[in-house]
Amino acid sequence: MENLKVGWTSPSNIALVKYWGKVPVQIPANPSISFTLSESKTSMTVFVSPSNKKEVDVDFYFEGELNEKFKTKIVKFLETEVERFPWLEEFHLAINSENTFPHSSGIASSASSMSALTLCLLSLDEKITGHTLLLEDFFREASDLSRKASGSASRSIYPILATWGEIDDLPETSNLFASPIKKTEIHESFRKFCDAILIVDAGEKSVSSRAGHALMDNHPFAIERFKRARHNLTRLLAAMRAGDMNTFIEVVEEEALMLHSLMMTSTPSYILLKPTSLLLIEKIREFRAKTNIPVCFTIDAGPNIHLLYPAEFRTDVHQWLKSELVDLKVVQNIIYDEVGMGPERIKD
């Protein structure tokens, strides 16, 4: 068969209610919900050519350079999917991947990269086998595959807002794939939201998310945490439907701080926040109290702060960020992002 090429861009996402802790295989201990981002994304192109090795054969290039660490992770995942994609042992894969944001620093780079990879796999499968999926089935299977590669990646498949994990009052939800929340199902206040990612430290974090999830297995507060996450998700969805900004802020900030308190109270314990992370939290709360602009923070598994705010306040927030953070060099960088429309196919 002739050489083939496919490509996808897929975004990161920022969890509002956090997934932390799981059971085999890649099943979340509690449901989660996230905004899909627009500008923080991975672009991935996969070239395939015939191979006689009869094994998963990959070269992985990250931002133009061979990357053996990432390759090992990719190969390990692909080897689990040979039954679904038998042609994986008949082709050599050359994968080129680029991010618009720092990897491994707590901005869900595995979510964007692994969702991009699974989308490429399914597109290649359609070309190689000639079997085409209905669009809804294509994205649902991509979400399922993404979950197996990196849990939060399942949510990056869908635009705007997505849940992952079984939710009692939403029968369409599943532990196996994410479910989109339609734009029309939330109040207009939350349909155009921004996320300014305040980069405190762009370096690789000291403890991976995979290791952090594993530490929840024997965590003294695990059961109460999982109950609280379900409660918070119910409250958050109700707030986003009603346009209740105060409850939204309360839940989102509680979830961020609870995530990091779980890290600090695990065995062994660890701290990913930096002194500047705590300074930014205080500054954000002071700005909100002073201006009544509904900004709030959330944090993924890293030191960097996500500042969330409705798009209508973009000008005021950006002016404040420049005068208080950029000009005073409080942060290394700011990535200005917003809620986005999900993955896009790169034209062949």
Helices and strands as residue ranges (DSSP letters): E 4-17, E 22-23, E 27-28, E 32-50, E 57-62, E 65-66, H 68-79, G 86-89, E 91-99, H 109-129, H 135-149, G 151-157, E 161-164, E 178-180, G 183-185, G 188-190, E 193-199, H 209-214, H 222-242, H 245-264, H 275-291, E 296-299, E 305-310, G 311-313, H 314-321, I 322-326, E 333-338, E 344-346
